[in-house]
Amino acid sequence: MSLTAKDKAAVKAIWGKIGGKADAIGHEALARMLVVYPQTKTYFSHWQDLSPGSAPVRKHGKTVMSGVAEAVSKIDDLTNGLLTLSELHAFQLRVDPANFKILSHNLLVVLAIQFPSDFTPEVHVAMDKFLSAVALALSEKYR
Amino acid sequence: MVEWTDFERATIQDIFSKMDYESVGHNALARCLVVYPWTQRYFGKFGNLYNAAAIMGNPMVAAHGAVVLHGLDKAVKNMDNIKATYAELSVLHSEKLHVDPDNFRLLADCLTIVVASRLGTGFTADVQAAFQKFLAVVGSALTKQYH
């Protein structure tokens, strides 16, 4: 299920539309994930406040989205491009890779809300494939 | 027995009372066939599913999407007894249609995304949680009679 040229173009196009809203989208997706999939809160026991709108959630949403931005820029070779991030997730954060799917789903939900007419089925499948490829690249160093 | 909070009950009733079943059903099923193309295996008799445009424009997909959505009505009206309500449909999906239960989750995800785009910011995280819980319960009930 590798990314076709059409997929890459669709991802770059919607990323272009996202523009400056990336941080807000990252926050929204993360906030949703923590509410809809409470088991994900186990990774953030060190935060005082896990509620939507809180400072740590905002900040972390931004961090996550800058990672996604990096992935978009390295879309032609995600495995090598995201090696450092993979090492971080594998050796330090040790996030169960199942959670990548969960966050991806919430990102797609936020995109559907923010871009109801742009988030067509074709853009949806391209983004879903892209986020799956990112998840795979992030899992590279796990074992 | 599934426990529903008052908020969850109200949210589900609210979403479905305002829903355009034909449109949402059509869009959710079509999206599923586009985003997860292996789901097309169940629709060999539907004709042209060659690309996204063909799928979106296919009248059989539209009709069947509505059938599926109206099927969800049973659960909306019997939230305290979803498992029993879907016993027959579960047997149907297992014995006759031979649908891999993982597909219930895939369709649920597409339905969530379509409803999200319709409700916009009204589809808050809490509403999303209630909606996804509801669809997960339906999926579980539909899987119950598989063996």
Contacts between the chains, C-beta under 8 A, distances in Angstrom:
chain1	res1	chain2	res2	distance
A	31	B	125	6.0
A	32	B	125	4.5
A	32	B	128	6.1
A	34	B	125	8.0
A	35	B	125	3.8
A	35	B	126	6.4
A	35	B	128	7.5
A	35	B	129	5.6
A	36	B	125	6.1
A	36	B	128	5.2
A	36	B	129	4.4
A	36	B	132	5.9
A	52	B	125	6.1
A	105	B	109	6.3
A	108	B	113	6.1
A	109	B	112	6.4
A	109	B	113	6.0
A	109	B	116	4.9
A	109	B	123	7.7
A	109	B	128	6.6
A	112	B	113	4.5
A	112	B	114	7.5
A	112	B	116	4.6
A	112	B	117	4.2
A	113	B	116	5.1
A	113	B	117	6.3
A	113	B	119	7.8
A	113	B	120	5.6
A	113	B	121	6.7
A	113	B	123	6.1
A	116	B	117	4.1
A	116	B	118	7.6
A	116	B	120	7.1
A	119	B	113	7.8
A	119	B	117	6.6
A	120	B	52	7.6
A	121	B	30	6.5
A	121	B	31	4.7
A	121	B	34	3.9
A	121	B	35	6.3
A	121	B	52	5.3
A	121	B	55	7.6
A	121	B	56	6.9
A	122	B	34	6.8
A	122	B	52	4.9
A	124	B	31	6.4
A	124	B	34	7.3
A	124	B	35	5.3
A	124	B	113	7.0
A	125	B	34	5.7
A	125	B	35	4.4
A	125	B	52	7.9
A	128	B	35	5.7
